[in-house]
Amino acid sequence: MEGGLRGCSFDVDHIEGALVHLEHHDVTCVAVSRATLAEIEAFKQRMGWRIPWVSSFGSDFNHDYQVSFTKEEIAKGKAYHNYKIQEVEIEEMSG
């Protein structure tokens, strides 16, 4: 992962600022990416992020969590995402 997705990086930049507040309320926010853990850790270090970040590489997690979509779902234009059927045009969306 040489560079993260703009929207996801934007989200993490803003979550980073809230981590101290979350920690004081015993709340944990965890990021999940399909990249390998080595790629995630290198990018996380380069960006100076502290957020707990795990890899879903090689698993069905993103599909189970309904944030990644099959080619058939994209071709159909609709898939279950965020608790309802929505239009999908890309392989992954935030969840």
C-alpha positions in Angstrom: 0.0 0.0 0.0 2.0 3.0 -1.2 -0.8 5.4 -0.6 -4.1 5.0 1.1 -7.5 5.9 -0.4 -8.2 9.6 0.0 -11.6 9.2 1.7 -10.3 6.6 4.1 -7.2 8.6 4.9 -9.4 11.7 5.5 -11.5 9.6 7.9 -8.5 8.3 9.9 -7.0 11.8 10.1 -10.1 12.9 11.8 -10.5 9.9 14.0 -6.9 10.3 15.2 -7.9 13.6 16.8 -10.7 12.0 18.7 -8.7 9.0 20.0 -7.8 10.6 23.3 -11.5 11.4 24.0 -12.6 7.9 23.0 -9.9 6.3 25.2 -11.1 8.4 28.2 -14.6 6.8 27.8 -13.3 3.2 27.3 -14.2 3.3 23.7 -12.0 1.8 21.0 -12.2 2.6 17.3 -10.5 0.0 15.0 -9.7 0.4 11.3 -9.9 -2.6 9.0 -8.2 -2.8 5.6 -7.8 -5.5 3.0 -4.1 -4.8 2.7 -1.6 -7.1 4.4 -0.6 -6.2 8.0 2.9 -5.3 6.9 1.5 -2.8 4.3 -0.9 -1.4 6.9 1.9 -0.9 9.5 4.2 0.8 7.1 1.5 3.2 5.9 0.3 3.8 9.5 3.9 4.6 10.6 4.5 6.9 7.6 1.3 8.8 8.4 2.0 8.9 12.2 -1.3 7.3 13.1 -2.0 5.5 16.4 -5.4 4.0 15.6 -5.6 0.2 16.1 -5.6 -1.2 12.6 -6.1 -4.8 11.5 -5.9 -6.6 8.2 -8.8 -8.5 6.6 -6.5 -9.7 3.8 -7.4 -13.2 2.6 -10.6 -13.3 4.5 -14.3 -12.8 3.9 -14.6 -10.2 6.6 -15.4 -7.3 4.3 -18.0 -9.2 2.4 -19.5 -10.5 5.7 -19.6 -7.0 7.0 -21.2 -5.9 3.7 -18.6 -3.2 2.8 -17.1 -5.1 -0.2 -19.1 -6.2 -3.2 -18.9 -8.9 -5.8 -18.7 -8.1 -9.5 -22.2 -9.4 -9.9 -23.5 -7.0 -7.2 -21.7 -4.1 -8.9 -23.1 -5.1 -12.3 -26.6 -5.3 -10.7 -26.0 -1.8 -9.3 -27.4 -2.6 -5.8 -26.3 -4.4 -2.7 -27.0 -4.6 1.0 -24.9 -2.0 2.7 -25.3 -0.2 6.0 -28.5 -2.1 6.8 -30.4 -1.5 3.6 -30.3 -2.1 -0.1 -28.3 0.7 -1.7 -26.8 1.6 -5.1 -23.2 0.4 -5.4 -20.8 1.3 -8.2 -17.5 0.4 -6.7 -15.9 -2.7 -5.1 -15.7 -1.2 -1.5 -17.5 1.3 0.6 -17.0 2.5 4.1 -19.0 0.7 6.7 
